[in-house]
Amino acid sequence: MGGTPSTDIGPGLGAFIAFFALAIILWFLMRNMNGRMRRMAYRERERIEALEAQERAASGATGAADDAPQDPGGSGPPGRSGPAA
């Protein structure tokens, strides 16, 4: 009974092409995401630098004697205003 055919069937060329296409798509997606993340970080850095420059200009215009950063919203606990007693 050695005449039975082999039933081993592999994924074939279609599966290879599908997997290769998915790999290429993933590569393009990761490349795009990396560029967007770099662009977002660069814009955030520019925004922070602009805010710091604006704060320095505002503190220079008011003639603040100390170099400590000012918190315009108040840094005290909520519900209290004015100097501590």
C-alpha positions in Angstrom: 0.0 0.0 0.0 2.7 2.4 -0.9 0.7 4.0 -3.6 -1.1 6.7 -1.5 -0.4 10.2 -2.6 1.2 12.8 -0.1 -1.3 15.1 1.5 1.2 17.7 2.6 0.0 21.1 1.3 1.9 24.3 2.1 0.6 27.9 2.1 1.7 28.5 -1.5 2.6 31.5 -3.5 -0.6 33.4 -2.7 0.1 33.4 1.0 3.7 34.6 0.4 2.5 37.5 -1.7 -0.2 38.4 0.9 2.4 38.3 3.7 4.9 40.4 1.7 2.2 43.0 0.9 1.3 43.3 4.6 5.0 43.7 5.4 5.4 46.5 2.9 2.2 48.2 4.1 3.5 48.0 7.7 6.8 49.4 6.7 5.1 52.5 5.1 2.8 52.9 8.1 5.7 52.9 10.6 7.7 55.3 8.4 4.8 57.7 8.3 4.1 57.4 12.0 7.8 58.1 12.8 7.8 61.2 10.6 4.6 62.5 12.3 6.0 61.9 15.8 9.2 63.8 14.9 7.2 66.6 13.5 4.9 66.7 16.5 7.9 66.8 18.9 9.6 69.6 16.9 6.4 71.7 16.9 6.0 71.1 20.7 9.6 72.2 21.3 9.0 75.3 19.2 5.8 76.1 21.1 7.5 75.8 24.5 10.4 78.0 23.4 8.0 80.6 22.2 6.0 80.5 25.5 9.3 80.8 27.5 10.4 83.8 25.4 7.0 85.4 25.8 7.2 84.9 29.6 10.7 86.3 29.7 9.6 89.4 27.7 6.6 89.8 30.0 8.7 89.5 33.2 11.2 92.0 31.7 8.5 94.5 30.9 7.0 94.4 34.4 10.4 94.9 36.0 10.3 91.8 38.2 13.3 91.9 40.5 13.5 88.1 41.1 14.4 85.5 38.5 12.0 82.9 39.9 9.3 81.8 37.4 6.0 83.4 38.0 2.8 81.3 38.1 0.0 83.4 36.7 -2.7 81.0 37.9 -1.4 81.0 41.5 0.6 78.2 43.0 -1.1 78.1 46.4 -3.7 75.6 47.4 -7.2 75.9 45.9 -9.6 78.0 47.9 -7.0 80.3 49.4 -5.9 83.7 48.1 -3.5 86.2 49.3 -0.5 85.8 51.6 -0.5 83.0 54.2 -1.3 84.2 57.7 
